[in-house]
Amino acid sequence: MNTSIVIAVSLNAKWLLPFLLLSFLFIVVLTAVIYKIMWLRLDKMIKEKEKEGVEKTEDKNEK
């Protein structure tokens, strides 16, 4: 009975580091993907605001 507990613990210890590393890698990749999506959306919003600003100044200049 004690042998089975030792084997289970050693098996868990064997896979603990790779599991933690893969989990960390997944979190980093997920964070990078979310950051990239949010950056693209923000960039699109900024360009739209600049475009609206240019159109408004052109309208004022024409009047």
PyMOL commands that set and color helices and strands:
alter all, ss='L'
color gray80, all
select helices_A, chain A and resi 2-62
alter helices_A, ss='H'
color red, helices_A
deselect
rebuild
show_as cartoon
